[in-house]
Amino acid sequence: MPNIGDPRFEQAVILVCAHDASHAMGLRLNAPHTELDLDQLLQSLEVTGRAPGGTRPVLVGGPVETERGFVLHSDDYCDPSASLLIAGGLAVTATREILMAMTDPMRAPRRAVLAMGYAGWGEGQLETELVENVWLAGEADDDILFGGDHETKWARAMARIGVDVAHLSGDIGRA
């Protein structure tokens, strides 16, 4: 929402990947890294090969552990010891093996995006922020999660839940 008050999350589209009574973890999916793309990252990690589909951005997944990579991907790739399965045919894996798989057409997940860092919430924090209308929630959509038009993802996500961004206000109140 416009009143979030934290520039790191202005117009953020975040997929909540894990949520329980003690914490929540999510990946921001509409903030491309300005100084790094996937090919550069793979080269710096000495991962041979290139990810199919041409140059792809690395996303800024959130302000926590910004040096750690998290790959959000379709669950057709799954490492039972390292992948966190999410509803809707999605998984998150944070290992070098997923990066190597992304460069191998025989092992690569059908859809994948790499994010550096994540968004995290402590016990009850996300729930409180939802009650205070800091965030709006909707169902995941593959085009928004994996699509490349990052500048319109927030508006498209809002439209998907029936919100016209032209009518949003940063003012808080209760009817």
N, C-alpha and C positions, 0 to 999 in steps of 0.2 A: 504494500500500500504506500501511497505517497508520504505518509507520516512516519515512516520507519525510523528516521533520524540517524541512520548510519549509512554513509555513502558507499560502504562496501556492499550493501544489499539493495541499493536503489534499483528499482525495476528488475529485481532478481527473479529468475525462474530456477527453482531448486527442487530436485527430486529427493524426497526423504527416503533414504536407503535402509535405515535401521531406526527403530523406535521402540523403546520399552519404558518401564517405570523409572529407570535411573538416567536415561540419556536419549538423545536423538542425533542422527548423523545424516547429512545430505550433501549433494553435489550441485553447485551452481552450473547451469548448462547454457548460459547466454552471455558469458564474458570471455571472449577469446584473449589469450595471452598476447601481449603486444610485442614481445621479444623472442618468441619461441613457437616453432611449429613441430608437428609430429616427426617429420623427417630429421630435423635438427636434433631433437631429443634422442631419437633412435641412434643417430650417428654418435652423439656424445656418450651414450651408454654402450657403444660398440656392439649394437645389435645389428647383425648383417641383414640385408634385404630392405625393402621399402614396403610400407603399408599400401595396399591397392587403393585406387581411387584418387591418386594425385595428392598434392600437398594438402594436409588437413591441419587445422589449428589445434593447439593444446589449449584447454580451457582453464581459467582460474576457478577452481572448484570451491574455494572458500578460504577464509583467513587462518585456518588451523592446519598445521603441518604442511606448509606451502612447498616444501621440498620433496614431498612424498606424492607419488602418482597413483591415481585410482582410475581404473578403466571400467566404465559403465558399458555393458555389452549385452547382446542377446544371449539367452541361456543355451544356445547350441554349442557354445564352448563352456566347459565347466571343469574346474579343478576341485575335486571334492575336499581337498585339504586347504584350499585357499580362497575359493569363490564364495561370496555371500549371495545366496539366491534371494531375489526380490520377487514379489508378485508380478504377474503380467508378462512372464517370459523374459525377465531381466535378471542380470547378475552384476556384481561388482567384484573385481579382482585387483589386487594391489601387489603383483609379483612381476619379476622380470620375465617369467614364462609366458604371461599373457602378451607382453610386448613382442616376444619372439613369435608367438602364435599369430599375432596380427600381421606379420610379414610373410606368413606361409599360407598360400591360397587353400591348401588342404586342411589346415587347422584353424584358420581365422574365423572368429565369430561373424555372423552375417552382418551385424551392425555393431559399431563400437566407437567410443569417444573417450579420450584421455583427459582427465582433469588433475591439475596440481593443487593439492590442498583440499580441505572440505569445510563445510559449515557444521558446527556442533552446538548442541544445547545441553545444559545440565538438567537435573531432575526437575520436572514440572515446568521448565522454562518455555518450551515450545507450546505447551498447552496454554500457559498464561498469555503468551503472545497471540495465539489464535483467538482466545476470548477477548483480548483487547483490540482485535481487528488489525493487528500489525501485518498478518499474513492472510491470504485467501488460499483455499485449498481446492484442488480439482483432480480429476483422473489423469494419469499419464497418457501421453500421446506420442507415438514413435517419431512423427515428423518434428514435433517440438523437441523431443529428447535428442534426436540424432541429426536433425536437419541443420543445414549450414547457414541459414539466414538468421544470424544471431541478433541483429538489430531489431527484428520484428517479433522475436519469440515471446517477449513479455506481452505485447499487445495481442498476439494470437492466443496465448494462454488465457489471457483475461477474456477475450471474446469467446473462447471455448466454454467458459463457465458463465457466460451471459453478461459480462461486464463491459460496458463501453468506456474506454479509458478517457474519452473526452468529457465524461461526466463525473470523473473521480475528483475528490477534494482531499486536501491534507488536513482539513478540520475534523476534529473528533467530537462525537456527541452521541446521545442516545435519544431515541424517539419515545 
